[in-house]
Structures are given as structure tokens and as C-alpha cells.
Amino acid sequence: MRLSVHFPIWRSVVLVALTALLAVPSLFAQDLKPIQLPKPQIAGGKPLLTALNERQTSRTFENKPLPPQVLSNLLWAAFGVNRQPNVKPGYGRTAPSAANKQDVQLYLLLTDGVYIYDAVANVLTPVLAGDVRTKVGTPAQASAPVTIAYVSDVKNDKYSSVDTGFIGQNVFLFAASEGLGAWFHAIHGDDASKALNLTADQHLLYAQAVGYPGPNATAILAPRPAQPAAK
């Protein structure tokens, strides 16, 4: 008789405890605050032809964070606002997009959490807490202090990869101009989209690690062995 009285009580206690545990990550995410980036510095740097000549992939990185000003400059160069709305709706951006869709979002994977770059407000809007860089890239790629994950709307997949390529090249040129290293790479990990809390309408395309280059950062990788022809 006592069991029948107390079992519902204990069951309720267990359910409350499990609910609290499941809510912990979201509580931690609430601790992240939007980051107002400094106004980007849009003058200076190396000449374009010099940056093109020095553009290369870096495959090792120093354990050193990017200063806020450098991060702001990097994101502006990648896909920031450089013109007020004119003939077409929306602000002009530093990288073109098909039909002016501008649907590629830049998710910033930092050591403390994931943020979305708001180019108009120049703000990093928090998405979730925690370091998920290893969910998107290899350990070598995740060693960079910043990983930019390129996310698009699935309805615009026809052109979003091309648009991402424009943005990625901007990142490469900025890195060459400012003495940084960059590594544009495919997504590694089946649960990467889940780790970024993406919806079914979003497509995780590519990622790009950015940081200060480490030892032998630009060593040329050995070519992959040729795959046998399909029969």
C-alpha cells in the first residue's frame, strides 16, 4: 500500500530531475551575450596583387585568439556591408551572391560557443554555448581559434556553394593581407549540423578555419593516391 502511495511521488521527482538535466545546456547558452564588434577598419592592408600572390592554405595554427578588432575586420572582409541599399533591396556586401539572395550565414565557432554574424549590426548573436569546433573539422582544423561555418537555406542550394566560394576567397585574401592563416575545408562529422543546432531548412556547406599560422603551416600535403576507376 505504501508503494502505491509513494511511487508516483518518486516518479515525479525523477522526471523533474531529468528535465532539469536536459535543460542545463540551454541554461548555459543563455549565459552567452551578444558581442558588439568594433567598427571594422576598411582601409590599409597589403595591395591586392600582393595578397593574391601570398594566398595559401595554412594547416597548423597557434593557440592564440584573434583580437576583437581583427575578428571584426575579418568578418567585414568576408561578407560585411559596404554599400547602403540602392537599386536592389538589402545592403551591398563585400562578396556577391546569386540574384542578391545573400542567404549564406556565417556561423562563428569560438572556444566559448557558436555565434551568427549579423553584418548590418556588426554583432555576433549567440546560438549555443560550448566549443563544437571538433564537430565540424579535424583536430588540426579545429585548433584554429575561429572556425567559420557557412550555412545556407536549402531552397537556394543551387547557387549557395558558389556564393560561399566568393566569401571564402575574401577570407583567404584578408588572411594573406594580415599575416593570418586560413583553411577552407569540407565538413567532417555526421553530427555537425546537429551540433550547430541547425533546422531541417538549413544546409551546412563548408567551413573555414582562421588563426595565426603555426609551425610548417604551409607545408604541401602529399597528393592522395588515385582512386580506381569505377566499373
N, C-alpha and C positions, 0 to 999 in steps of 0.2 A: 504494500500500500504506500509505503514511504517512497519507493522507487517511482511509482506513478505520479507522485506529487512533485518530487524534486527533479526528475529527468527533464521536463520541459524547461525548468529554470536553468539547469546546466547547459542544455542545448542552446538556449538564448544567449548564455554567457559566451559559449564557443563561437556562435555566429557573430556576436558583437566583436569578439577578439579578431576573428578572421577579417571582418570588414575593416577594422582599424589597420591591420597589417597591409591589406590591399590598398588602403588609402595613403600609406606612407609616402610612396613615390610622388603622388600628386601634391602632397603637403610640402615635400622638399622642393618641387618645381615652383610652388608659389613663393619660395624664398628668393628666386631669381627676379631681378628687377630689370626693366628696360635700360639699355645702355645708350645714352646720348653721345654719339661720336663727335669729336672735334670737327670743325669745319674743314673740309678737305683742301689741301694745298694743291692748286691746279696749275701752278707754274713751276718750272725748274725741271730737274731730271736730265738724263742724257739725251742727245739728239736721237731722233727716231732711227736713222740708219745705223747708229752705233748700237742701240738697243736690239735691233734686228740681228746684227752681226753677233751679239753676245747672248742671244736667246738660246737656252738649252734646258734640258731636264736635270734636276738635282734629285739624287736618290738617297742622300743622307742629310740629316738636319741636326742643328744644335738644340739642346734643351733650353731654349731661351724664348720667352714670349715676345710678340710684336707689340711695341708701344701703341697706345691708342691712336696717336696721330698717323703712324704708319698704317695701321689697320684701316683707318678712315680713308686714307689716300688710296690704299689697295682696292677697297670696295668701290670707291668712286671710279677709279680707272676701269674696274671690271664691268660695272653696269650701273654707274651713277647717273645723276641728272646733269645734263649740260646745256639744256635749252628749255625755255618756257613753252607751254602749249601754243601751237600755231595753227597750221592748216589741218593737221590731224589731231584727234583727241589724245590727251596724255602728254606727259613731259618728254622732251627729247632725251635720249640716253647715249652713253658713250659706246654702246655696241648696237648694231642694227638688229631688227627682228622681222621675220616674215609678216607682211600685212600689218606691221606695227602692233602685233599682239602683245609683246612684252610679257609673255606668260611665264617665262623661266624665272623661278625664285631661287635666291641664293640662301641656302641654309648654312649657317656658320657653326661648325663643330669645334668648340673650345674645351678647355680642360674642365670647366665647371658646368657646362651644359650646351644645349642647342638653341640657336637663335635664328630668326629670319631677318635679313637685311631689308629695311624699309628705306629705299633710295630717296624718296621725296623728303621724308623727315630726317634722314641720316641717323636712324636709330636702329639698334639691334633689339628686336622684340623676342622675349624668351618663349621657348616652346616646351622644353622639359629640362630637368636637371640631370647631371651625370655626364661622365666622359664616355661617349659612344664612338670615338674615332676608330677603334679597332673593329667595330661592327661594319664599317664601310670600306676600310682599306687594310692592307697588310700591316704587320708590325712596323716595317720600315716607313711606309707611308703615314701611318698613324703617329709616328714620332715627331712629325711637324706640329708646331703649336696651333696651327689653324688648318682645318680642312673645310673647303667649300664644297658642299653637295648641291648639285644642280637638279632642281625638281621642276617638272612641267605638268601642265594639265593634259590628261590622256587624250582629250579631244583634239589637241594640237600637236600630237606626236609626229605628224608628217614633216614638220619643219623645226621642231624644238631641238633636235640634235644639231642641226646646222647653226641655230641661234646660240646654242651652248658653245659651239666651236668658236664663234666670234668672241664670246665673253672669255673663254679660256685663253685665247691668244692675247687678249688685253692683259690678263693676269700675267702671262709669260713675259710680255714686254715691260710691264711695270716692274716685275721681279728683276729683269735684266738691268733696268734703269737704276734700281735702288739697291743693288747688291744682295737681293734675296734669291732663294731657290724655289722652284715650283715643279710639281709633278702631277700632270694630268693623267688620270687612270680610270679604269673600269671599276665597277662596284664589286667588292669581294665580300661575300657573305649573303646567305639566303634570307637572313632576317634583317637586312639593312633597312628596308622600308618600315618594318615594324619598329625598329629601334628609333627611327625618326618620327614615329607616331603619324605616318602619312595615311591618308584616306585612300579608298579604292579609286578615286578620281585623280590621284596624283601618281606620277611616274618618276622614279629616281633614275636619272640618266647616267651621269658620271660624277666624279669627284676630282678635286684638285688640292693637293697638299701644298702649303706655303709656309716658309720659315727661313731662318738663316742657314745657309748651306753648311754641312758638316764635312768631315774628312772624306776625301775622294768622292765628293758629291756628284761630280760629273763623269765618273768613270763609265765607259761604254760597256753595256751589258753584252755578253756573248749572244750571238743570234740563236734563236730557238731552232731545234732540229726540224727539218722538213717533215711534214705530216704525209703519210702515204696517201696516194690518190684514192678517192672513193671508187668502189667497184660498182 
